[in-house]
Amino acid sequence: MRDSKKLHPDLQVFLAFGIFECYLKGLNVRITETNRTIEEQNSYYNQGYSQVRGNDFGSMHQWGVAFDVCRNDGSGAYDFTNWIDKVAKIFKKYPIVWGGDWKGFVDQPHFQMKAYEDSYGSTGKLKKSYKNPDIFMKKWKKSLITQQFAELNISRTKALLEKCFTTVKTNCGVFAGNKVLKKKGTVKKGDTVYILKDFGTGVSQIIYLKGSKICTGYICNIRLNKPLSVFKTIKLPADNKMFDSKTNAITGKITKDTSKVITTLKKGSKIQIVSQSGSYLRVYIKVAGKWKFGWIKK
């Protein structure tokens, strides 16, 4: 089957990031195989396409920790000359093993999670710990990435990839919450983040990767898929009214609402500048113990 939602939750994240990077590199990848049932694995074995029976749980596909690819650019699905090496280089940046690196039985379309393979690249470690895939899958947590990339085909999911992902243009702080902004890390220029939710207030919840670790947090950004802000802290030279924001329901554009005053900021108050619009600055500051977004005159 080719349902990405049947894969291990962590692999869904690594796969999504890898697909996006392939898209950026102009590599039109199609995922041809994800999880396999016992019946499907037996069928592959009987046809001579696999060396292990389904009843033996010997395929990493049966455990939901492997996927296969082909190319989808009109050059032949398995004409892998030069192409597969570029794809493999991307996926191997994550904790993923490529079957093209194997000695003896080389499986170029195949990728699998390094964490769950035994010393032979097989399922011995999984069978020892969990006996069968059903027990293993019951231990899974819910995947952070729940969107399925339509048939896992880049050419059909371009809009979805562009909506969900953005590449960081500048360094940006990552916060623990969208209300109490306790800093927990930083995404750096060139990093890729997956937008889980845009709150429409200049805050987005993201998934980002630090090595093989999957992290979540909140960032402050001007608008979804726009360059992320580097915040500049300033002290107010004089008292200044802080106005509320309003959001256009159709375009999602955030603008000032000078009819609503959130608070008056005293001279010397430290504020963080998020963005600039004409003679106004978009800022956030702690008001009565809570972080607030608003506008002040430049």
N, C-alpha and C positions, 0 to 999 in steps of 0.2 A: 504493500500500500504506500501511498505518498502523502499521508496526512501528517503534517508536522506536529499537530497537537498530540500525537501518539508517542512522540519522542520524549526522552528524559527532559525535565524542566530546564536544567542547565544547558543541555545541548540545543534546546530551542533558542536560547539567548545567543549562544556562540554561533549557531547557524544563521540567525537573523543578521548579526553584525557582519559575518563573513559574506553573506549574500549582498549586503549593502556595499561592502568594499569592492566586491567583484563588479557591481554595477558602476561604481565610480571609475574603475579601471577599464570599463568597456567590455567586460567578460560576461557574455550572456549565458548564465548558468541555469540549468533546469535540474531540479531534484527528481530523480526517477524512482527512488526507493527509500522508505524510512523503516517503519516497524514491519515485522512479518509474523503472521500466525503460524501455528504448527503445520497447518494444511499447506500454506504457501511455501514454507521451507521444505516440506516433503516434496512438493511439486518441483521445486528447483533441484532438489537432490535427484529425483527420478529422471529429470531431463538432462542431468549431467552438468548443470550450471553451478552446483555447490557440492562441497565434499562432506557436508554434515547433514544428518537427518533432523527433521523438525522435532521428533520425540526426544532427541538427545539434548536439545537446547544448546546446540553448539555454535549457533550463529549470533553474533553481536546484534544483528537486526532484530532478533526475537526478543532481546532485552531492552529494545528502544534506545540503544546508545550508538547507533550507526546510521549512515545514510549514503546513498550513491548519487552520482551526478552524471550528466552528459552536457554537451554544448548545444546551444539553441540559436545559432546565428546563421544557419543555412549552409554551413561548411561540412556537414556530416556529423551526426550525433556523437559518433565515437572516433572521429578524426582528431586524435588527441595531440598530434604533433605540435610541440611548443605550448599549446593551449593549456593542457592539464597541469603543466609545471607551474604556470602562473597562478592558476586556481589553487593548487596545492600550497604554494608559498603563502597565500593569504590565509587559508584555513589553518595552516600549521602555526600561525601566530597565536592561536588559541590552544587550549590543552586538547588538541585533536591529532590523531595519528593518521597518516596517509598510507593506503594499501600499496601505493606505487613505490614505497620505500622498502617493502618487504623483500626478503631473499627467498628464492624458491618460487612459491606461488605469489606472483605479482598481480595485484588487483587495483588497477589505476582508477576506476570510477569510485572506489570505496574509501570512506572516512569513518573513524570511530573515536569515542572518548578514551583518552589515555588512562584516566583514573580507574576504569573498570576492567581493563584487560589484564590477563596474567602475563607471565614472562614469555609465553609463546604468542602473545597477541590474541588469545582466545578467551573463552568464557569460563575457564576453570575457577578463577577467583570469584566470579558471580555465583556459580553453582555451589561452591563451598559455603558461601555466606548466606545465600537465599534459596537454594534448591531449585526454584523455578521462577520464571519471569513474573507470574502473578503476585507472588510474595514480594518480590523486588519492587514492583510498580505500586503496591499498596503503601510503600514507605515514602513515595515521592511527595514533595510539596507542590503546591500549585505553581504553575509557570508564571513568571513575571511578564513574559511576552505571550499574550493570548491571541494576537491577531495571526491568522494564517495567511501567508502570502499566496494568493490565488494560484493553486496548482504548483506553488513554489517555482514560478516561472518569471524571471526578471522582466521580460518583454511585456507581460500582462500586469505587472505590479509596480511599474515605475512610479505612478502617482502615490501609491501607498508607501513605498520606500522613501520618497521625498517628504511625505507628510510626517512620517514617524521618526526619521533620522535627521540629524544635523551635525555638521562638522564644526568644531569650536574654532572661531576665528581669533580669539584672544583668551588668555587665562581667565578663569572664572571660579569663584568660590562655590562650593557645594554645601548646602545647609541641611540640618537634621529635620526641619519641619517647615511647613509653609506659613505658619503663624509665629512661632518662636524661632527666630533665625539663628540657631546655634551652629556655627561653622563646623563641618566634619571632614572637609577635604577640599581638593581643587581639581578641576579638569583643566588640562593645558591645551594650548594652541595646537590644533591638528587632531585632537582627540575626537572620537565619535561618541555621540550620546543618542539614546533612544528616548523619545518623548512619550512618557506614559500618559500624561495629562497636562493640558495647558489651562491654567485657572483663569486666564483672561485678565489678570491683575498685574502682569509682569512677572508672575511666578510660574514655573513649570516643574513637574515632577519627572525625574529622569532615571534611566538605567545607564550606568557607565561601567567600564571594565578597568580594573587595576591589575595588570597581569592576567592571571587566571581567575581572579576573584570578581564576582558579580556584585556590584554595589548599587544602592539606590539613594536618592536624595532630592533636594530641591535647588533650583537655580533661579536667579533673578535675571530676566532677559527683557529686552525691549518689546519684542513680539516673537511668536513662534517662528522658528527657522530663520531668524535674523541673527546677526552677529551678537554673541553674548557680551554682556557688559563687564568691564573692569571698573569697579566702584572707586570713586574718588571721595575721600572724606574731607569736608571743609568745616570751618567754624563760621557761623553767621556773623557778619560785621554789625548787624542791627536786628531789631525785632522784625519778624516776618510772618505773615499769615500763611498757613498751609491749607491749600484747597483740596477738595475731594476729586476723585476721578470718575469718569463716566465711560462706558464701553458701548460702541455701536454694535447692536445685536446682529447686524448683517455682515459687516466687514470685520468685526472684532477689534477695530481700532480703539485705542485707549487715549482719551483726551481729558483736559482739565474741566472742572465744573466750578467756576468761580462763584456760583450762587451758594455753595456749601463750604463752610470753613470748618476744617477738622479741629484745628487748634492754632494758637499763636506761639510761634517758636521764639524764645528769648535770645537776645544777643549772646554770642559765645556758644550756642548750642552746636553740637557736632552732628552733622547729617551726612548721609551717603547719597551721592548723585547717581541715579540710574540712567537717565537719558535727558536730552534737551529738545525742546520744541519751541522755536521762536524765542520769545523773551522769558519763557518759563523753564524751570528745571524740574524733572520728575525725581523725587527723592523718597527715601524711606528712613524712618526714625522711630525710636521707641516712645510711645505716648501712653502714659498710665500703665506701664508694664507690658504693653502690647506693641508689636511692630505694625506700623501703618505706612501705606504708600500714599503719596499725595504730590502736590505741585506748589512750588514757591516761585516768586519773581526772581529773575536772574540778578 
